[in-house]
Amino acid sequence: MGEVDPAFIQDAEHRPKLYTIQAEEIPVIDLSPITNQAVSDPSSIEGLVKEIGRACKEWGFFQVINHGVPLSLRQNIYKASRLFFAQTLEEKRKVSRDETSPNGYYDTEHTKNVRDWKEVFDFHAKDPTFIPVTSDDHDDRVTHWTNQSPQYPPNFRGIIEEYVEEVEKLSFKLMELIALSLGLEAKRFEEFFIKDQTSFIRLNHYPPCPYPHLALGVGRHKDSGALTVLAQDEVGGLEVKRKADQEWVRVKPTPDAYIINVGDIIQVWSNDFYESVEHRVMVNPEKERFSIPFFFFPAHDTEVQPLEELTNEKNPPKYRPYKWGKFLVTRKSSNFKKKNVENIQIYHYKIA
């Protein structure tokens, strides 16, 4: 990534400060009550639900330990990720993604129309993943995206699939806890994901950056899906905008934990009771960084709108319904070309 390209330079007001506030207070939540039968009793699960609810309300982010995902699978996917990204650009580009299939390798993604200092490999949880052909509301045609399988490292596809299966299980458990924290039935959200979900996993590689005062690994953004389950290495770099004072605070890596954040869809479903929070990724001038987010997305034909159980005369719906697949197709289109306007956001569906 050589000399600094103007495409990477953040506008002055969005450039990172080189001193950081460590977010020691982002909640670390022990999931033993649902992953370890020995400590599973109604009162401990009730306490866990309250903790999750408080973290969603106050931060929009939390970390989980004793989450049930085998450490060996995480080690395997990190090793495979390192091997893949260590290849020549020519080799990596043999599995480049494009506008017809957004799975595979990519190194020119833009966030808020500024290029990110990173390279990625994307892989969908369901192969094929069904998706609308266009973002036009009157076009009912559906196409599908399929995954690419690099030749190297060996068994790359199998390693990813095994890992995804476990992280997906964790996502369903977390969605149950979030549902309970909102006073809903535990399985309330399951119908949106059980068939034809559009979830995907991303392998991120952030090379060392000699311009940490100008560029970002990922610019400020909110996640458009329901839930994000992030594994980050010991280098760290994730920053969250603290709701209490709008300060950017660094999330200190907790060994083997996952960082969880609620996305825009949960904000809409909860009618703004929980909020999707802005976050970004800092670059490191000396060390490369690897992270692996899993984005838990519903089926393309899901109509996203505030849930009936959470709205009433005193608290009417704050959003118009939107089709998730159409939203996703519009959102993805900006990855491939810089636009003159901000990409689609949930506030475009806000009822005035």
C-alpha positions as CSV (number, residue, x, y, z in Angstrom):
1,M,0.0,0.0,0.0
2,G,3.1,2.2,-0.3
3,E,3.0,6.0,-0.4
4,V,-0.1,7.6,1.0
5,D,-2.8,7.9,-1.7
6,P,-5.2,10.8,-1.2
7,A,-8.0,8.2,-1.4
8,F,-7.0,7.0,2.2
9,I,-6.9,10.5,3.8
10,Q,-9.8,11.2,6.2
11,D,-11.4,14.6,6.3
12,A,-9.7,16.7,9.1
13,E,-12.7,16.3,11.6
14,H,-12.6,12.5,11.2
15,R,-8.9,11.9,11.5
16,P,-7.8,9.8,14.4
17,K,-6.3,11.2,17.6
18,L,-3.0,9.5,18.4
19,Y,-3.8,9.3,22.1
20,T,-6.6,7.0,23.0
21,I,-9.0,6.4,25.9
22,Q,-9.0,2.7,26.8
23,A,-12.6,1.5,27.2
24,E,-12.0,-0.7,30.3
25,E,-15.7,-0.3,31.1
26,I,-17.1,-2.0,28.0
27,P,-18.9,-4.9,29.7
28,V,-17.3,-8.3,29.7
29,I,-20.1,-10.9,30.1
30,D,-19.7,-14.5,31.1
31,L,-22.0,-16.8,29.0
32,S,-21.4,-19.8,31.3
33,P,-25.1,-19.9,32.4
34,I,-26.1,-20.9,28.8
35,T,-22.9,-22.7,27.7
36,N,-22.1,-24.7,30.8
37,Q,-24.8,-27.0,32.1
38,A,-23.2,-27.1,35.6
39,V,-23.9,-23.4,36.2
40,S,-27.2,-23.3,34.4
41,D,-30.1,-22.3,36.6
42,P,-33.0,-19.8,36.1
43,S,-31.6,-17.1,38.4
44,S,-28.2,-17.1,36.7
45,I,-29.8,-16.9,33.2
46,E,-32.1,-14.1,34.5
47,G,-29.0,-12.2,35.7
48,L,-27.3,-12.8,32.3
49,V,-30.3,-11.4,30.4
50,K,-30.2,-8.2,32.6
51,E,-26.5,-7.8,31.9
52,I,-27.0,-8.2,28.2
53,G,-29.9,-5.7,28.3
54,R,-27.8,-3.1,30.2
55,A,-24.9,-3.5,27.8
56,C,-27.1,-3.1,24.8
57,K,-28.8,0.0,26.2
58,E,-25.7,1.7,27.6
59,W,-23.0,0.8,25.1
60,G,-24.4,-1.1,22.1
61,F,-21.3,-3.2,22.6
62,F,-20.1,-5.9,24.9
63,Q,-17.5,-8.7,25.1
64,V,-18.4,-12.3,25.8
65,I,-16.3,-15.0,27.5
66,N,-17.0,-18.7,28.0
67,H,-19.0,-18.4,24.7
68,G,-18.7,-22.0,23.6
69,V,-16.8,-21.5,20.4
70,P,-13.8,-24.0,20.5
71,L,-10.5,-22.1,20.7
72,S,-9.0,-24.5,18.2
73,L,-11.4,-23.4,15.5
74,R,-10.4,-19.7,16.1
75,Q,-6.7,-20.6,16.0
76,N,-7.2,-22.5,12.8
77,I,-9.0,-19.7,11.0
78,Y,-6.4,-17.1,12.2
79,K,-3.6,-19.2,10.9
80,A,-5.4,-19.7,7.5
81,S,-6.1,-16.0,7.3
82,R,-2.4,-15.1,7.9
83,L,-1.3,-17.6,5.2
84,F,-3.8,-16.3,2.7
85,F,-2.9,-12.7,3.1
86,A,0.8,-13.4,3.1
87,Q,0.6,-14.4,-0.6
88,T,1.4,-12.1,-3.5
89,L,-1.2,-9.7,-4.7
90,E,-1.3,-11.6,-7.9
91,E,-2.3,-14.8,-6.1
92,K,-4.9,-13.1,-3.9
93,R,-6.5,-11.4,-6.9
94,K,-7.2,-14.8,-8.5
95,V,-10.2,-14.9,-6.1
96,S,-11.2,-11.2,-6.3
97,R,-14.8,-10.3,-5.7
98,D,-16.7,-8.2,-8.2
99,E,-20.0,-6.5,-8.7
100,T,-21.8,-9.7,-9.6
101,S,-20.5,-11.7,-6.7
102,P,-19.2,-9.8,-3.6
103,N,-17.4,-12.8,-2.1
104,G,-13.7,-13.2,-2.2
105,Y,-10.6,-10.9,-2.0
106,Y,-10.8,-7.1,-2.1
107,D,-8.4,-4.3,-1.2
108,T,-10.1,-1.1,-2.3
109,E,-13.2,-0.9,0.0
110,H,-14.6,2.5,0.9
111,T,-16.3,3.5,4.1
112,K,-18.1,6.9,4.0
113,N,-16.5,7.3,0.6
114,V,-12.9,7.2,2.0
115,R,-10.7,4.2,1.2
116,D,-10.0,1.8,4.1
117,W,-6.4,0.8,5.0
118,K,-7.1,-2.9,4.8
119,E,-7.6,-6.0,2.6
120,V,-10.4,-8.5,3.1
121,F,-11.7,-11.9,2.1
122,D,-15.5,-12.3,2.3
123,F,-17.4,-15.7,2.6
124,H,-21.1,-16.2,3.0
125,A,-22.5,-18.5,5.6
126,K,-25.0,-20.0,3.2
127,D,-23.8,-21.2,-0.2
128,P,-25.6,-20.1,-2.4
129,T,-27.0,-17.0,-0.7
130,F,-30.2,-15.7,-2.3
131,I,-30.4,-12.0,-2.9
132,P,-32.5,-9.5,-5.1
133,V,-31.1,-8.8,-8.6
134,T,-31.6,-5.1,-8.1
135,S,-32.5,-2.5,-5.4
136,D,-35.7,-1.6,-7.3
137,D,-38.7,-2.3,-5.1
138,H,-40.8,-3.3,-8.1
139,D,-38.2,-5.9,-9.4
140,D,-39.0,-9.3,-7.8
141,R,-36.1,-11.2,-9.5
142,V,-33.7,-13.1,-7.2
143,T,-30.2,-14.1,-7.9
144,H,-27.6,-15.9,-5.8
145,W,-24.0,-15.3,-4.6
146,T,-21.6,-18.2,-4.3
147,N,-18.3,-18.5,-2.3
148,Q,-14.9,-18.6,-3.9
149,S,-12.4,-21.3,-2.8
150,P,-8.7,-20.2,-3.0
151,Q,-6.2,-23.0,-3.7
152,Y,-4.1,-21.8,-0.8
153,P,-4.0,-22.4,2.1
154,P,-5.1,-26.0,2.0
155,N,-8.7,-26.7,3.1
156,F,-9.3,-23.0,3.5
157,R,-13.0,-23.4,2.7
158,G,-13.4,-26.2,5.2
159,I,-11.7,-24.2,8.0
160,I,-14.0,-21.3,7.4
161,E,-17.2,-23.4,7.2
162,E,-16.4,-25.2,10.5
163,Y,-15.7,-21.9,12.2
164,V,-18.9,-20.2,10.8
165,E,-21.1,-23.1,12.0
166,E,-20.0,-22.5,15.6
167,V,-20.2,-18.7,15.5
168,E,-23.6,-18.9,13.9
169,K,-24.7,-21.0,16.9
170,L,-23.4,-18.3,19.2
171,S,-25.3,-15.7,17.3
172,F,-28.6,-17.5,17.7
173,K,-27.9,-17.8,21.5
174,L,-27.1,-14.1,21.7
175,M,-30.3,-13.2,19.8
176,E,-32.3,-15.2,22.3
177,L,-30.8,-13.3,25.2
178,I,-31.4,-10.0,23.5
179,A,-35.0,-11.0,22.8
180,L,-35.5,-11.9,26.4
181,S,-33.9,-8.6,27.5
182,L,-36.6,-6.8,25.4
183,G,-39.4,-8.8,27.1
184,L,-39.9,-10.9,24.0
185,E,-40.1,-14.7,23.6
186,A,-36.6,-16.2,23.4
187,K,-37.1,-17.5,19.8
188,R,-38.8,-14.3,18.6
189,F,-36.0,-13.5,16.1
190,E,-35.4,-17.0,14.9
191,E,-37.9,-16.9,12.0
192,F,-35.8,-14.2,10.2
193,F,-32.6,-16.3,10.1
194,I,-33.6,-19.9,10.1
195,K,-34.1,-20.0,6.3
196,D,-32.0,-18.2,3.7
197,Q,-30.1,-15.9,6.0
198,T,-27.6,-13.6,4.2
199,S,-24.9,-13.7,7.0
200,F,-21.2,-13.5,6.0
201,I,-17.8,-13.7,7.6
202,R,-14.9,-11.4,6.7
203,L,-11.2,-12.0,7.2
204,N,-9.6,-8.6,7.7
205,H,-5.9,-7.8,7.3
206,Y,-4.6,-4.3,8.3
207,P,-1.0,-3.8,7.1
208,P,1.2,-1.5,9.1
209,C,0.4,2.1,8.1
210,P,3.0,4.9,8.2
211,Y,0.2,7.5,8.3
212,P,-1.8,6.7,11.4
213,H,-2.7,10.4,11.8
214,L,-4.4,10.5,8.3
215,A,-5.9,7.1,7.6
216,L,-8.2,4.6,9.2
217,G,-8.4,0.8,8.9
218,V,-12.1,1.2,8.7
219,G,-13.8,4.6,8.8
220,R,-16.6,5.5,11.2
221,H,-19.7,3.5,10.5
222,K,-22.6,1.6,12.1
223,D,-23.3,-2.0,11.2
224,S,-26.3,-2.4,9.0
225,G,-27.2,-6.0,10.1
226,A,-28.6,-7.5,13.3
227,L,-25.5,-8.5,15.2
228,T,-21.8,-8.6,14.7
229,V,-19.5,-11.2,16.4
230,L,-15.9,-10.0,16.2
231,A,-12.7,-11.8,16.9
232,Q,-9.8,-9.4,17.1
233,D,-6.1,-10.2,17.7
234,E,-3.9,-8.9,20.5
235,V,-2.8,-5.8,18.4
236,G,-6.3,-4.2,18.8
237,G,-7.5,-1.1,17.1
238,L,-11.3,-1.1,17.4
239,E,-12.7,2.2,18.7
240,V,-16.3,2.8,19.8
241,K,-18.1,6.1,20.2
242,R,-19.2,6.1,23.8
243,K,-22.8,7.0,24.1
244,A,-22.4,8.9,27.4
245,D,-20.1,11.6,26.0
246,Q,-19.5,10.8,22.2
247,E,-15.8,10.2,22.9
248,W,-13.9,7.6,20.8
249,V,-12.7,4.9,23.2
250,R,-10.4,1.9,22.4
251,V,-11.7,-1.6,23.1
252,K,-8.8,-3.4,24.8
253,P,-8.5,-7.0,23.4
254,T,-9.6,-9.6,26.0
255,P,-7.9,-13.0,25.2
256,D,-10.3,-15.4,23.4
257,A,-13.3,-13.1,24.0
258,Y,-15.7,-12.0,21.2
259,I,-16.7,-8.4,20.9
260,I,-20.5,-8.1,20.1
261,N,-22.4,-5.2,18.8
262,V,-26.0,-4.7,18.0
263,G,-26.6,-3.4,14.5
264,D,-29.2,-1.2,12.7
265,I,-31.8,-4.0,12.4
266,I,-32.0,-4.5,16.1
267,Q,-32.3,-0.7,16.5
268,V,-35.3,-0.8,14.2
269,W,-36.8,-3.9,15.7
270,S,-36.5,-2.5,19.2
271,N,-37.9,0.9,18.0
272,D,-34.8,2.7,19.1
273,F,-34.8,1.1,22.6
274,Y,-31.3,-0.3,21.6
275,E,-29.1,1.7,19.4
276,S,-26.5,0.7,16.8
277,V,-23.3,2.5,17.8
278,E,-20.7,4.2,15.6
279,H,-17.3,2.5,15.6
280,R,-14.0,2.6,13.6
281,V,-10.7,0.9,13.3
282,M,-7.3,2.5,14.0
283,V,-4.2,1.6,12.0
284,N,-0.9,0.7,13.6
285,P,2.4,2.2,12.3
286,E,4.5,-0.9,13.2
287,K,2.3,-4.0,13.5
288,E,-0.1,-5.7,11.1
289,R,-3.5,-6.6,12.6
290,F,-6.0,-9.4,11.9
291,S,-9.6,-9.5,12.8
292,I,-12.6,-11.7,11.9
293,P,-16.1,-10.3,12.1
294,F,-19.2,-12.4,11.5
295,F,-22.1,-10.4,10.4
296,F,-25.5,-12.0,11.3
297,F,-28.0,-11.0,8.6
298,P,-31.6,-12.1,8.1
299,A,-33.1,-13.6,4.9
300,H,-33.3,-11.2,1.9
301,D,-37.1,-11.1,2.0
302,T,-37.3,-10.0,5.6
303,E,-39.3,-6.9,6.1
304,V,-37.5,-4.9,8.8
305,Q,-39.8,-2.8,10.9
306,P,-40.4,-2.1,14.6
307,L,-41.9,-5.1,16.3
308,E,-45.6,-5.0,17.2
309,E,-44.9,-6.1,20.8
310,L,-42.6,-3.1,21.3
311,T,-44.9,-0.4,19.9
312,N,-48.1,1.1,21.1
313,E,-50.0,4.4,21.1
314,K,-47.6,6.0,23.5
315,N,-44.6,4.6,21.6
316,P,-45.6,4.4,17.9
317,P,-43.3,2.9,15.2
318,K,-40.4,5.2,14.5
319,Y,-39.4,3.6,11.1
320,R,-41.1,2.7,7.9
321,P,-40.7,-0.9,6.9
322,Y,-37.9,-1.8,4.4
323,K,-36.9,-5.0,2.6
324,W,-33.6,-6.2,3.9
325,G,-32.4,-7.6,0.6
326,K,-33.0,-4.4,-1.2
327,F,-31.2,-2.4,1.5
328,L,-28.3,-4.8,1.3
329,V,-27.9,-4.6,-2.5
330,T,-27.9,-0.8,-2.3
331,R,-25.4,-0.8,0.5
332,K,-23.0,-3.2,-1.2
333,S,-23.0,-1.1,-4.4
334,S,-20.9,1.6,-2.8
335,N,-18.1,-0.8,-2.0
336,F,-17.1,-0.7,-5.7
337,K,-17.3,3.0,-6.6
338,K,-17.0,6.2,-4.7
339,K,-20.3,8.0,-4.5
340,N,-21.1,11.7,-4.1
341,V,-23.6,11.1,-1.3
342,E,-23.7,9.0,1.8
343,N,-24.8,5.4,1.3
344,I,-28.3,4.3,2.4
345,Q,-28.8,4.4,6.2
346,I,-31.7,3.5,8.5
347,Y,-32.4,7.1,9.2
348,H,-33.7,7.3,5.6
349,Y,-36.6,5.2,6.9
350,K,-37.2,7.3,10.0
351,I,-40.8,8.6,10.4
352,A,-40.6,12.3,10.9
